[in-house]
Structure formats: structure tokens, C-alpha cells
């Protein structure tokens, strides 16, 4: 799960729900990560890089 939010953030700033929707679209509905999966991944990114 850790790499998927980064892929979306490379192109533009996105809210958590937009990241979830983007992952769902890219996987053609196969996977829709829960907020409980996305939020900790973003928190980890913020801890390592203040740009997020």
C-alpha cells in the first residue's frame, strides 16, 4: 500500500479520498483501499518528507 499514494501525489496535490478514488480507477475497481490504509501511509510520508 505504501507506494500507491506516492504515484498520485507525483502529478498533483490530492486529498485522501481522491487518492482512494485514483487507486480504484487505476486498478479498474479491483482494489479500493480503505481510509485506514491510506491515512497511515500518508502520515509515514509526511514524517519522512515535509512536502507531503
C-alpha positions as CSV (number, residue, x, y, z in Angstrom):
1,X,0.0,0.0,0.0
2,X,2.8,2.4,0.7
3,X,3.8,3.2,-2.9
4,X,0.3,3.8,-4.4
5,X,-0.4,7.2,-2.8
6,X,3.0,8.4,-4.0
7,X,2.1,7.7,-7.6
8,X,-0.9,10.0,-7.4
9,X,0.9,12.7,-5.5
10,X,3.6,13.0,-8.1
11,X,1.2,14.7,-10.6
12,X,-0.8,17.0,-8.2
13,X,-1.8,17.5,-4.6
14,X,-4.7,15.2,-3.7
15,X,-7.0,14.7,-0.7
16,X,-7.1,11.2,0.8
17,X,-10.5,10.4,-0.8
18,X,-9.0,11.4,-4.2
19,X,-6.1,9.0,-3.6
20,X,-8.5,6.3,-2.8
21,X,-10.6,7.0,-5.9
22,X,-7.5,7.2,-8.1
23,X,-6.2,3.8,-6.9
24,X,-9.7,2.4,-7.5
25,X,-9.7,3.8,-11.1
26,X,-6.2,2.6,-11.9
27,X,-7.0,-0.9,-10.7
28,X,-10.3,-0.8,-12.6
29,X,-12.3,-1.3,-9.4
30,X,-10.2,-4.3,-8.3
31,X,-8.9,-2.6,-5.2
32,X,-10.4,0.3,-3.2
33,X,-8.1,1.0,-0.2
34,X,-9.8,2.0,3.0
35,X,-9.1,5.3,4.7
36,X,-7.5,3.2,7.4
37,X,-4.8,2.1,4.9
38,X,-4.3,5.4,3.2
39,X,-4.1,7.7,6.2
40,X,-1.2,5.8,7.9
41,X,0.7,5.7,4.6
42,X,0.4,9.4,4.2
43,X,1.4,10.0,7.8
44,X,4.5,8.0,7.1
45,X,5.3,10.1,4.0
46,X,4.8,13.3,6.0
47,X,7.2,12.1,8.7
48,X,9.9,11.4,6.1
49,X,9.3,14.4,3.8
50,X,7.6,17.7,4.9
51,X,6.4,18.4,1.3
52,X,3.5,15.9,1.9
